[in-house]
Amino acid sequence: MKASMLMRVAGVALVAGSTAVTSPLFAQATCNVNDGSPFQLGGAKQYVIKAASSRNNDEIPKHLANAIRLLTDSPEKIKNEPGRQWLLLRTFVQFRSLNEGKFMLNRGDMGYTINPQGKQNLLLAVDTAASALEKVAPQCAEAVKGYRQQFYGDVYNKAVSSLQANQDDTAATYANLALMVSPTDPRPWNVLSSVYGKQNKIDSSMIAMERIIAIAGNDTLYKRIKQQSRYNLAVINLTKADAATGAEKEAEIGKAKTLLQDYLKDSPGEANATQALARALRLSGDTTAVANMFGDMLETPDKFTADQLFEAGSNAAGSGRDADAVKLFEAGFAKNPNHRNALYNYANAAFGIKDVAKMGPAVQRLMTIDPNFERGWRLVAGYWQLKSRAETDAAKKKVFQDSTLFYLDKQSKLNPKVDIVASGPTRTGYQIQGAVNNGGTATGTWTIKFEILDAAGAVVATRDVAVGPIEAGSAMTFSVTVEAPKGVAFRYAPIK
């Protein structure tokens, strides 16, 4: 999936003592409620003003606690709910300013006489008071917005910072707190999606992406994370489709197609989404639609990356369009000539159109990159088989047939076998994952000497990976990430 797109938000500076929070004129002008009577409100108001103007930090929480006590001891006796909620909101905001970074306070310390040993969530307190005020005094909606924005920005930015510091549990906590304050903002769900993805909680990550798409709507502020979620969700659906059959497979493909088609309506021609849609169409069997998507890439390959061209080539090959596949792969090789998977797929496509001139150099390069790749040696045998079938000279034909048998025998006796299951650049390096299979009769240990290559084929990093001991008939997986910012491909020396 694409790297997560996280945006910080700017909070509104509402702190104790600022005009925006504490001025009675501000309250009356923007909210227009009576916050001075009955007497409980008049007393609470004076405590709020004292707290805002006090220069003695020890006195401030005492004034605020007195305000809370007056406002909550017998609320049914206060016949002015708009004024009560307005003063509660202002008091909670000042408590929050005094307790930067803390969201849970002891109720007794805040002035509550009911359940004084319990805990009070300041964010929920602010949200509850703000919602109650908006309900009984709609004219206060604009004033309430400022309070919510300040808290939301504070908490959401902490979620982003925690995620970037790999403090995933903390990031999730802050993201959920942000959703308490602003449940209609999709950005906290974006943080949660990233957290769940890192924790391999794929179903939870998908639910978060679906929430982003639903909440974002047509708001241009959220277009980027909405598009990212559409793409990532579609890729997960396609991965599920690869492992499914029947109705389940069709359902996953259908979800992916819808997401990608919606994506491309909002971002026409975007290469990654275009390629993913081509893959979805290929899986659904719509080869005509896939073919129509290759036109632009075949005509203007310089507009696309090597990986995009390779993906298109794989889609073309999977759709039975080997000639188009060969052209797309060749365009990609101009930008990265040593991509192992692309070389393998290209050689298969060349085999499909019986083009030995193209297939020969491809399989030769493939086997210098991945020399212990079993299916690679079978492909080499296929190359000699094509040559033998096309040859009319008996002597040459015999040589080619012998070569076919030689490489089939080499394939059958290859040990150990290396199976690279994933490889590619990371943010600062290059990662390779795979397995080593011991087909011999004794336990073995091997060292794979990897070289990481740049786009020109130059070695930019090396790494030795020891694998074993592996018992006969068993396999062992490995994963290595090499620091190589310019790395785009790999190769390793033959191991025996």
C-alpha positions as CSV (number, residue, x, y, z in Angstrom):
1,M,0.0,0.0,0.0
2,K,0.9,3.7,-0.4
3,A,2.5,5.4,2.5
4,S,0.0,7.0,4.7
5,M,-0.8,10.6,4.1
6,L,-1.0,12.5,7.4
7,M,-1.9,16.2,7.7
8,R,-1.4,18.3,10.8
9,V,-4.0,20.9,11.7
10,A,-3.6,24.3,13.1
11,G,-5.3,24.8,16.5
12,V,-7.1,28.0,17.5
13,A,-5.1,29.5,20.4
14,L,-7.6,29.5,23.2
15,V,-5.7,29.8,26.5
16,A,-6.6,31.1,30.0
17,G,-6.5,34.9,30.0
18,S,-7.1,35.3,26.3
19,T,-9.9,37.5,25.1
20,A,-11.4,34.7,23.1
21,V,-12.0,32.6,26.1
22,T,-12.7,34.8,29.1
23,S,-14.1,38.2,28.0
24,P,-17.8,38.6,29.1
25,L,-18.1,41.0,26.1
26,F,-17.0,38.1,23.8
27,A,-19.5,35.8,25.4
28,Q,-22.4,38.2,25.0
29,A,-21.5,39.3,21.5
30,T,-21.0,35.9,19.9
31,C,-23.3,33.7,22.1
32,N,-25.9,36.1,23.4
33,V,-26.9,34.2,26.5
34,N,-27.6,35.4,30.0
35,D,-24.6,34.0,32.0
36,G,-25.2,36.2,35.1
37,S,-28.4,34.9,36.7
38,P,-29.7,33.2,38.7
39,F,-27.2,33.7,41.5
40,Q,-25.4,30.4,41.0
41,L,-24.4,31.6,37.5
42,G,-23.4,35.0,38.7
43,G,-21.1,33.4,41.3
44,A,-19.7,30.9,38.8
45,K,-19.1,33.7,36.3
46,Q,-17.0,35.7,38.8
47,Y,-14.9,32.6,39.6
48,V,-14.3,32.1,35.9
49,I,-13.2,35.7,35.5
50,K,-11.0,35.5,38.6
51,A,-9.3,32.4,37.2
52,A,-8.6,34.0,33.9
53,S,-7.2,37.1,35.4
54,S,-5.2,35.6,38.3
55,R,-1.4,35.7,38.3
56,N,-1.2,33.2,41.1
57,N,-1.2,29.7,39.5
58,D,-2.1,28.1,42.8
59,E,-5.3,30.1,43.0
60,I,-6.6,29.3,39.4
61,P,-7.7,25.7,40.0
62,K,-9.5,26.7,43.2
63,H,-11.5,29.4,41.4
64,L,-12.4,26.9,38.6
65,A,-13.4,24.2,41.1
66,N,-15.7,26.7,42.8
67,A,-17.3,27.5,39.5
68,I,-17.8,23.8,38.8
69,R,-19.3,23.2,42.3
70,L,-21.9,26.1,41.8
71,L,-22.8,24.8,38.3
72,T,-23.2,21.1,39.1
73,D,-24.3,20.7,42.7
74,S,-28.0,21.2,42.0
75,P,-28.4,21.8,38.3
76,E,-32.1,21.3,38.4
77,K,-32.4,24.5,40.5
78,I,-30.7,26.6,37.9
79,K,-33.4,27.8,35.5
80,N,-31.0,28.9,32.8
81,E,-29.5,26.0,30.9
82,P,-27.9,28.0,28.1
83,G,-26.0,30.1,30.6
84,R,-25.0,27.1,32.7
85,Q,-23.6,25.2,29.8
86,W,-21.8,28.3,28.5
87,L,-20.0,28.7,31.8
88,L,-19.3,25.0,32.1
89,L,-17.7,25.1,28.7
90,R,-15.5,28.1,29.6
91,T,-14.5,26.5,32.8
92,F,-13.5,23.2,31.2
93,V,-11.4,25.0,28.6
94,Q,-9.5,26.8,31.4
95,F,-8.9,23.4,33.2
96,R,-7.6,22.0,29.9
97,S,-5.2,25.0,29.6
98,L,-3.8,24.3,33.1
99,N,-3.3,20.6,32.4
100,E,-1.5,20.5,29.0
101,G,-1.2,16.9,27.8
102,K,-3.6,15.5,30.4
103,F,-7.2,14.5,29.6
104,M,-8.3,12.7,32.7
105,L,-8.6,14.6,36.0
106,N,-9.9,13.7,39.4
107,R,-13.5,14.9,39.8
108,G,-13.0,16.1,43.3
109,D,-10.0,18.3,42.3
110,M,-12.3,19.8,39.7
111,G,-15.0,20.8,42.2
112,Y,-17.5,18.0,41.7
113,T,-19.3,16.9,44.9
114,I,-20.9,13.9,43.1
115,N,-18.5,10.9,42.7
116,P,-15.5,13.0,43.8
117,Q,-13.2,9.9,43.6
118,G,-14.0,9.3,40.0
119,K,-12.2,10.5,36.9
120,Q,-13.4,13.2,34.4
121,N,-12.4,13.2,30.7
122,L,-11.9,16.8,29.8
123,L,-12.4,16.2,26.2
124,L,-15.8,14.6,26.8
125,A,-16.7,17.3,29.2
126,V,-15.9,20.0,26.6
127,D,-17.8,18.0,23.9
128,T,-20.8,17.4,26.1
129,A,-21.1,21.0,27.2
130,A,-20.6,22.3,23.7
131,S,-23.2,19.9,22.3
132,A,-25.7,20.8,25.0
133,L,-25.1,24.6,24.4
134,E,-25.6,24.2,20.7
135,K,-28.9,22.4,21.3
136,V,-30.4,25.0,23.7
137,A,-28.8,28.0,22.1
138,P,-28.1,27.6,18.3
139,Q,-26.8,31.1,18.2
140,C,-23.7,29.9,20.1
141,A,-22.6,27.5,17.3
142,E,-19.9,29.7,16.0
143,A,-18.4,30.4,19.5
144,V,-18.5,26.6,20.2
145,K,-16.6,25.9,17.0
146,G,-13.5,27.7,18.2
147,Y,-13.3,25.7,21.4
148,R,-13.7,22.4,19.5
149,Q,-11.1,23.4,16.9
150,Q,-8.5,24.2,19.6
151,F,-8.9,20.8,21.3
152,Y,-9.1,18.9,18.1
153,G,-6.0,20.4,16.7
154,D,-4.1,19.7,19.9
155,V,-5.1,16.0,20.1
156,Y,-5.0,15.2,16.4
157,N,-1.5,16.6,16.0
158,K,-0.4,14.4,19.0
159,A,-1.8,11.4,17.1
160,V,0.2,12.2,14.0
161,S,3.4,12.8,16.0
162,S,3.0,9.6,17.9
163,L,2.5,7.6,14.7
164,Q,5.6,9.1,13.1
165,A,7.5,8.2,16.2
166,N,6.2,4.6,15.9
167,Q,4.3,4.9,19.1
168,D,1.3,3.1,17.6
169,D,-0.8,2.6,20.8
170,T,-0.4,6.2,21.8
171,A,-1.3,7.3,18.3
172,A,-4.5,5.2,18.4
173,T,-5.4,6.7,21.8
174,Y,-5.1,10.3,20.6
175,A,-6.9,9.5,17.3
176,N,-9.8,8.1,19.2
177,L,-9.9,11.1,21.5
178,A,-9.9,13.3,18.4
179,L,-12.9,11.4,17.1
180,M,-14.7,12.2,20.4
181,V,-14.3,15.9,19.8
182,S,-14.8,15.8,16.0
183,P,-16.5,12.6,14.8
184,T,-17.2,14.0,11.3
185,D,-13.5,14.6,10.5
186,P,-11.9,11.7,8.6
187,R,-8.3,12.4,9.5
188,P,-8.2,10.6,12.8
189,W,-9.5,7.5,10.9
190,N,-6.5,7.9,8.6
191,V,-4.2,7.7,11.6
192,L,-6.1,4.6,12.8
193,S,-5.9,3.0,9.4
194,S,-2.1,3.4,9.5
195,V,-1.9,2.0,13.0
196,Y,-4.0,-1.0,12.1
197,G,-2.0,-1.6,8.9
198,K,1.3,-1.6,10.9
199,Q,-0.2,-4.1,13.4
200,N,-1.4,-6.3,10.5
201,K,-5.1,-5.8,11.6
202,I,-6.2,-5.7,8.0
203,D,-10.0,-5.9,8.6
204,S,-9.8,-3.0,11.1
205,S,-7.7,-1.0,8.7
206,M,-10.2,-1.6,5.9
207,I,-13.1,-0.4,8.2
208,A,-11.1,2.8,8.9
209,M,-10.6,3.4,5.2
210,E,-14.3,2.9,4.5
211,R,-15.1,5.5,7.2
212,I,-12.7,7.9,5.6
213,I,-14.4,7.5,2.2
214,A,-17.8,7.9,3.8
215,I,-17.1,10.9,6.0
216,A,-14.9,12.8,3.5
217,G,-17.7,13.3,1.0
218,N,-16.9,15.9,-1.6
219,D,-14.9,18.2,0.8
220,T,-11.7,19.2,-1.2
221,L,-9.8,19.4,2.1
222,Y,-10.0,15.7,2.4
223,K,-9.6,14.7,-1.2
224,R,-6.1,13.4,-0.9
225,I,-6.7,11.0,2.0
226,K,-10.0,9.9,0.5
227,Q,-8.2,9.0,-2.8
228,Q,-5.5,7.3,-0.9
229,S,-8.0,5.2,1.0
230,R,-9.9,4.3,-2.2
231,Y,-6.6,3.1,-3.7
232,N,-5.3,1.2,-0.7
233,L,-8.7,-0.5,-0.1
234,A,-8.9,-1.5,-3.7
235,V,-5.5,-3.1,-3.6
236,I,-6.5,-5.1,-0.5
237,N,-9.6,-6.3,-2.3
238,L,-7.6,-7.4,-5.2
239,T,-5.2,-9.3,-3.0
240,K,-8.1,-11.0,-1.4
241,A,-9.5,-11.8,-4.8
242,D,-6.3,-13.6,-5.8
243,A,-6.8,-16.0,-2.9
244,A,-10.5,-16.5,-3.3
245,T,-12.7,-18.4,-5.7
246,G,-16.2,-18.3,-7.1
247,A,-18.7,-15.7,-5.8
248,E,-16.3,-14.5,-3.1
249,K,-13.6,-13.7,-5.8
250,E,-16.1,-11.9,-8.0
251,A,-17.3,-9.8,-5.0
252,E,-13.8,-8.7,-4.1
253,I,-13.0,-7.8,-7.7
254,G,-16.3,-5.9,-7.9
255,K,-15.4,-3.8,-4.9
256,A,-12.0,-3.0,-6.2
257,K,-13.4,-2.0,-9.6
258,T,-15.9,0.4,-8.1
259,L,-13.3,2.0,-5.8
260,L,-10.8,2.5,-8.7
261,Q,-13.4,3.8,-11.1
262,D,-14.5,6.3,-8.5
263,Y,-10.9,7.2,-7.9
264,L,-10.2,7.8,-11.6
265,K,-13.3,10.0,-11.9
266,D,-11.8,12.4,-9.4
267,S,-8.2,11.9,-10.6
268,P,-8.3,11.0,-14.3
269,G,-5.3,9.2,-15.8
270,E,-3.5,8.6,-12.5
271,A,-1.0,5.9,-13.3
272,N,-1.1,3.7,-10.2
273,A,-4.9,3.6,-10.0
274,T,-5.0,2.9,-13.8
275,Q,-2.8,-0.1,-13.4
276,A,-4.7,-1.4,-10.5
277,L,-8.0,-1.1,-12.5
278,A,-6.3,-3.0,-15.3
279,R,-5.5,-5.7,-12.9
280,A,-9.1,-5.8,-11.6
281,L,-10.4,-6.0,-15.2
282,R,-8.0,-8.8,-16.0
283,L,-9.1,-10.8,-13.0
284,S,-12.7,-10.3,-14.0
285,G,-11.9,-11.6,-17.5
286,D,-12.6,-8.3,-19.3
287,T,-9.6,-8.5,-21.6
288,T,-11.0,-6.0,-24.1
289,A,-11.2,-3.3,-21.4
290,V,-7.7,-4.1,-20.3
291,A,-6.3,-3.8,-23.8
292,N,-7.9,-0.4,-24.2
293,M,-6.1,0.8,-21.1
294,F,-2.6,0.0,-22.6
295,G,-2.9,2.5,-25.5
296,D,-1.5,5.5,-23.6
297,M,1.3,3.6,-22.0
298,L,2.4,2.1,-25.3
299,E,2.3,5.5,-27.1
300,T,3.9,7.6,-24.3
301,P,5.9,5.3,-22.0
302,D,8.1,8.2,-20.8
303,K,5.1,9.4,-18.7
304,F,5.2,6.3,-16.6
305,T,7.6,4.7,-14.1
306,A,9.4,1.4,-14.6
307,D,7.2,-0.3,-12.1
308,Q,4.0,1.0,-13.7
309,L,5.2,-0.3,-17.1
310,F,6.1,-3.6,-15.6
311,E,2.7,-3.9,-13.9
312,A,1.0,-3.1,-17.2
313,G,3.2,-5.7,-19.0
314,S,2.1,-8.3,-16.4
315,N,-1.6,-7.4,-16.9
316,A,-1.2,-7.6,-20.7
317,A,0.5,-11.0,-20.5
318,G,-2.2,-12.2,-18.1
319,S,-4.8,-11.1,-20.7
320,G,-3.1,-13.1,-23.4
321,R,-1.7,-10.0,-25.2
322,D,1.9,-11.1,-25.2
323,A,3.0,-8.8,-28.0
324,D,1.8,-5.7,-26.0
325,A,3.3,-7.2,-22.9
326,V,6.7,-7.4,-24.5
327,K,6.6,-3.8,-25.6
328,L,5.6,-2.6,-22.2
329,F,8.3,-4.6,-20.5
330,E,10.9,-3.3,-22.9
331,A,9.8,0.3,-22.1
332,G,10.3,-0.5,-18.4
333,F,13.7,-2.0,-19.0
334,A,14.9,1.3,-20.4
335,K,14.5,2.6,-16.9
336,N,15.4,-0.5,-14.8
337,P,17.0,-3.3,-16.8
338,N,17.5,-5.7,-13.8
339,H,14.0,-6.1,-12.4
340,R,13.9,-9.8,-11.6
341,N,10.1,-10.3,-11.8
342,A,9.8,-8.2,-14.9
343,L,12.6,-10.2,-16.6
344,Y,10.8,-13.5,-15.7
345,N,7.4,-12.3,-17.0
346,Y,9.0,-10.8,-20.1
347,A,10.8,-14.0,-20.9
348,N,7.5,-15.9,-20.5
349,A,5.7,-13.4,-22.9
350,A,8.5,-13.8,-25.4
351,F,8.1,-17.6,-25.2
352,G,4.4,-17.1,-25.8
353,I,5.1,-15.4,-29.1
354,K,8.0,-17.7,-29.9
355,D,10.5,-14.8,-30.1
356,V,13.8,-16.5,-29.3
357,A,15.8,-13.3,-30.2
358,K,14.1,-11.5,-27.3
359,M,13.9,-14.4,-24.9
360,G,17.5,-15.4,-25.0
361,P,19.1,-12.2,-23.5
362,A,16.2,-12.0,-21.0
363,V,16.7,-15.5,-19.5
364,Q,20.5,-15.0,-19.5
365,R,20.1,-11.8,-17.5
366,L,17.5,-13.3,-15.3
367,M,19.7,-16.2,-14.2
368,T,22.7,-13.8,-13.5
369,I,20.3,-12.0,-11.1
370,D,18.6,-15.0,-9.5
371,P,20.8,-18.1,-10.2
372,N,19.2,-20.5,-7.7
373,F,15.7,-19.8,-9.1
374,E,14.3,-23.2,-10.1
375,R,11.6,-22.0,-12.5
376,G,14.2,-19.8,-14.1
377,W,16.2,-22.8,-15.3
378,R,13.1,-24.4,-16.7
379,L,12.6,-21.2,-18.7
380,V,16.1,-21.5,-20.0
381,A,15.2,-25.0,-21.1
382,G,12.1,-23.5,-22.8
383,Y,14.3,-21.1,-24.7
384,W,16.4,-24.0,-26.2
385,Q,13.3,-26.0,-26.9
386,L,12.0,-23.1,-29.1
387,K,15.3,-23.0,-30.9
388,S,15.2,-26.7,-31.5
389,R,11.7,-26.6,-32.9
390,A,12.5,-23.8,-35.3
391,E,15.8,-25.4,-36.5
392,T,15.9,-27.4,-39.7
393,D,19.6,-28.3,-39.6
394,A,19.8,-31.8,-38.0
395,A,23.1,-31.3,-36.3
396,K,22.1,-27.9,-34.8
397,K,18.7,-29.3,-33.8
398,K,20.5,-32.1,-31.9
399,V,22.6,-29.6,-30.0
400,F,19.6,-27.5,-29.1
401,Q,17.7,-30.6,-27.9
402,D,20.6,-31.6,-25.8
403,S,20.7,-28.1,-24.3
404,T,17.1,-28.4,-23.5
405,L,17.6,-31.7,-21.6
406,F,20.7,-30.3,-19.9
407,Y,18.9,-27.4,-18.4
408,L,15.9,-29.5,-17.4
409,D,18.4,-31.7,-15.6
410,K,20.0,-28.7,-14.0
411,Q,16.6,-27.6,-12.8
412,S,15.8,-31.0,-11.2
413,K,19.2,-31.2,-9.4
414,L,19.4,-27.5,-8.3
415,N,20.1,-27.3,-4.6
416,P,19.4,-25.2,-2.6
417,K,16.5,-23.5,-4.3
418,V,15.9,-19.8,-3.6
419,D,12.4,-18.4,-4.0
420,I,12.2,-14.6,-3.8
421,V,8.6,-13.8,-2.8
422,A,9.0,-10.0,-2.5
423,S,11.5,-7.4,-3.3
424,G,11.6,-3.6,-3.8
425,P,12.6,-0.2,-2.5
426,T,11.6,1.0,0.9
427,R,11.8,4.6,2.1
428,T,15.6,4.5,2.6
429,G,16.6,1.1,1.4
430,Y,15.8,-2.0,-0.5
431,Q,14.0,-5.0,1.0
432,I,14.2,-8.7,-0.1
433,Q,12.1,-11.5,1.3
434,G,12.2,-15.1,0.3
435,A,12.9,-18.7,1.3
436,V,15.7,-21.2,0.8
437,N,14.6,-24.9,0.2
438,N,17.0,-27.7,1.0
439,G,16.3,-30.5,-1.4
440,G,19.4,-32.4,-0.5
441,T,20.0,-35.4,1.8
442,A,21.8,-33.6,4.6
443,T,21.4,-30.5,6.7
444,G,22.9,-27.4,5.1
445,T,23.8,-23.8,5.8
446,W,24.3,-21.2,3.1
447,T,25.2,-17.6,2.7
448,I,23.5,-15.5,0.0
449,K,25.7,-12.6,-1.2
450,F,23.3,-9.9,-2.3
451,E,24.2,-6.9,-4.3
452,I,21.7,-4.0,-4.6
453,L,21.7,-2.2,-8.0
454,D,20.6,1.3,-9.0
455,A,18.7,2.1,-12.2
456,A,21.9,2.0,-14.3
457,G,22.8,-1.4,-12.9
458,A,25.7,-0.2,-10.7
459,V,26.2,-1.8,-7.3
460,V,25.2,0.6,-4.5
461,A,25.2,-1.7,-1.5
462,T,26.0,-5.3,-0.5
463,R,24.8,-7.7,2.2
464,D,25.6,-11.3,3.1
465,V,22.6,-13.2,4.5
466,A,23.3,-16.5,6.3
467,V,20.5,-19.0,6.1
468,G,20.4,-22.3,8.1
469,P,21.0,-24.8,9.3
470,I,18.1,-26.2,7.2
471,E,17.3,-29.9,7.5
472,A,17.0,-32.0,4.4
473,G,13.6,-31.6,2.8
474,S,12.9,-28.4,4.7
475,A,12.9,-24.7,4.0
476,M,13.7,-21.5,5.9
477,T,12.5,-18.0,5.2
478,F,14.6,-14.8,5.3
479,S,14.0,-11.1,5.1
480,V,16.6,-8.4,4.8
481,T,16.5,-4.6,4.3
482,V,19.7,-3.0,3.0
483,E,20.4,0.7,3.4
484,A,20.4,1.8,-0.3
485,P,18.3,4.9,-1.1
486,K,19.0,4.5,-4.8
487,G,18.4,0.7,-5.0
488,V,15.9,-0.5,-7.5
489,A,17.0,-4.1,-8.1
490,F,19.1,-6.9,-6.7
491,R,21.3,-9.9,-7.7
492,Y,23.2,-12.5,-5.8
493,A,26.0,-14.9,-6.5
494,P,25.2,-18.6,-7.2
495,I,25.1,-20.7,-4.0
496,K,25.8,-24.4,-3.8
